[in-house]
Amino acid sequence: MILFTAASLNGAVLLQTNFSGSTHNTASMTGITYSVANGLTGPSSLTAASNLAVSTGSPAILNGSSAAGNYWVPNLQLDNVGSYWTTTFDMVVGASDLTIDRITLDHQNFTSTGNFNTSGRTHIITMTLTGSSSGSFGSVNIPTSAPAGTKTFDFVDKTALAGETLTLEILFNQATNTIYAGFGGFSVEGTAPVPEPSVVLLGGLGALMLLRRRRN
């Protein structure tokens, strides 16, 4: 009988989703599933909080046939007078410690009609990561422009402890003009535990020796 212990794998994808099959509402998303869950588990739903009222303009950004249909784009229009929207993403670490290296977001900007915004309007995305036991992993700001695309947020290598909850706050704010912002993909990379054979259990070895003696 073989006992498995945890080694580590650098640069591994720990958690990944493209929101395929999820249901998008004006300021929430449900039914999230993950194509990769390697030492981390993520939430099945997200809700946007904001200092804005839900926009009363065209609901086309929520229409699955629009460009925004494959993205989570809350019906909350950013502007240049202090508006923002934010969501909290809670991830639970499994049975082994992990190191978080980077988080990647597939981000896009949209018009109120659900098309990609190519006008050059910008805003800022801020990610803040905190562990319930290990404390702050830091905060990273990235300015965005149209067209947007994949944004990578690099965090200082720090250990996330087994069993703790990692809370990731994603903040969209400081737009230069009116714009809708959202994202359609998300991944966490770092050092993942991988099982490897190590010690033969004494009980199993003893049983094998006893069997041999009986045969002799």
N, C-alpha and C positions, 0 to 999 in steps of 0.2 A: 504494500500500500504506500502511495506517495503523498507526502505533505506538500501543498503549494504555498509559497510565500510570495509577497509582492515585490517585484523589482520595478524599474521605471523605464518609460519610453519618452524621450525628449521630442518636442515639436509635434505631439499628437493632437488630433482633434478630440476634444473632450465632450463637446455638446454641439449639435448642429440641427437647424431647421430652416426650411424655406416656406413655412406656413401653408404647405400644400394641404388642401382639404379643410382648412380652418374656415370659420364663419366670421365675417367682418361686419360690425355694426358702427353706428355713428362715432362712438368713442371707446369701443371695446372689441376684443377678438376672442373667440372660444374655439375649442377643438384643436388646439395646437399639438402636433405630434413631432417626433424627432427622428431624423435619419441616423444620427449618431448620439449615443448616450453612454460615454465611456468614463465611468467614475463620477459623473454628475447627472442629476435629474433636474429638469426644468418645469416651469408651470404649464398648465393646460390652457390658461387664459391670461389675457393682459387687459388692463383698463388704463385709459389716458386721463390724467388730471390736468387741469388748466385754469388760468385766470380768465379764460374766454368762455363766452356762451357758445354752444354748438352753432355753427354757421347756418344761416337760413338760406344761403344761395343754392345753386344747383347741386343736387345729390349725385351728380354723375361720377364724382370721385369714388363713390361706393358701388358703382355699377361694374359688374364683372366683365362687361364687354369693353370697358375703357382701358387705357394704358395702366391706370391705377388698380385694375382688378386683381393683379397678382401681388399687390403690396398692401400692408396695413397702413392706411392713410386716414387718421381720424378727421372727422368733418370739423376741424378747428383751424381757422385761417390765421397764420402768423402775420405780424405786421411790424412796423418800425417804431412802435410806441410802447414797447415793453411786454408784448404778448409772448406767451410760451405754452408748450404742452410737454408733459413728462409722463413716463411710465416706469414702474418698478418691476424688476425681473428677478424673482427669487429662485436660486439654484441650491440644491442640497448635495453636499459632498458625500460620497459613498463610504465604504469601509476603510479606505486608505487615503492618506494625505496626498494632496495634489499641489502642483505649482502652476499658477496662472501666468501665462506670458503675454497673450494678446487676445483681443476680441475684435471680430470683423463684422461689419454691418453693411448690407446691401441697401444703400440709401438712395432715394430719388426725391426730386421736387416736382410738384404738379400744379396745374391751373385748376380753376374751379370747375372746368368742364371735363376733368379727368385726363387731360393730355400731359405729356412731359413738359415741364416749364423750361424753355430754352432762352429766356430773356436775360439771363445773367444775374438774376436776383440771388442773394446769398443769405445764409443764416449760420448759426453755430450749433454744433452738437457737442454736448458734454456728457461723458460717461464717468460715473463715480462708483467704485466698487468697495464694499465693506463686508467683512466677515463677522459673524456673530461671536466668534471666539478669537479670531486672529486680528481683528481690528481693520484699519484702513489699508487698502491697496493703492490708494491715490485717486486722482481725478485727472482726466485727459480731455482737452478741448481741441476740436478740429473745425476750422471754417469750411463751409461747403459752398459750391457754386454750381450753376447749371451748365451742362448736364452733370448730375451728381455721380453715382456709381459706388464702388466698393470703398469703404473707409476702414482703415485699420487703426485700432487704439492699442498702443503698447503700454503694458504695465510693468513696473519693477517686479522682477521675480520674487515672489513671496509665497510661502506655504499656506495653503488652505487646509485646515485640519479636518480629519475624518469626522463625519457626522454634523459638521456645522452648516449653517445657511449662509450663502453668499448673496448679498443684496446688490443688484446692479441698477442704478438709476440712470435712465437715458433722458436727457433734457434737450429739447429743440427750442431755440430762442434767438434773439437779436437779428431778426430778419431786416434786410435793407428795404423791403417793400412787401406788399401782400403776397403770400405764398402758402401752399399746402405742402407739408413734408411728411414722409413716411419711409418705411423700410420693408423689404420683402425677403430678407435672408439674414441669418445670424449664426455665428459660430464662435466657440471658445477654444483656444489652443493652449497647450501647456505640457506639463510632464504628467503622464498617466501611469497608473499602476498596471503591470502586466504579470500574469501568473507564471511562475517558473518552478520546475521540480527542485526540491532541496533535500530534505531529510527523510529517510525511510523511517516510518513509524516503528518504534520498538516493539509494539504489540504484534505488528504484522511480521517483523523479522523473527520474533520469538516463536510465532506459530509455524513459520516456515522451517525453523531449526528443529522444532518438535516433530514435525511431519517427517523430516529426514531421518531422525533417530528411530522413529517407529518403523520406517521402511527397512532400516538396517537391522 
